């Protein structure tokens, strides 16, 4: 049977395209990442529950967040995919901090912005956390890989009689 074509606005990639394809991750590693994300969604800490209560249902600036998302070779706590922003709750141990630094470096290399809070900050007053997240969401940024083509200014253009650029 022939494959049925579907209409899409994408760049020709299927809707089920592998989102980790560009990160050179093995299939077994990818499966472990998705399993860990699923486990974290089902068993959140108190700090994660509290912060998710703030971010869920477009709670901050009407921006949608997802929780426990696989991004590249790591699992991030909360991600606003449209604004390339990740909100993380920092771990308590030195090993956690080392892993977080490596993960942050890899994500920043591809243009993802990261905000980190401690569990104590999240369990305290959420107002400054909400303000910090909202400020970062509203900050202008350039999407990686979507560079705008350079175009000369109108003053520098010369037009011929038919109206096309010379």
ABEGO torsion letter per residue (X at the ends): XBBBBBBBABAGBBAABBAAAAAGBBAAAAAAAAAAAAAAAABBBAAAAAAAAAABGGABGGBBBBBGBBBEABBBABBBAAAGBBBBBBBABAAAAAAAAAAAAAAAAAGBBBBBBBAAAAABBAAAAAAAAAAAAABBBBBBGBBBBBBBBAAABBBBAAGBBX
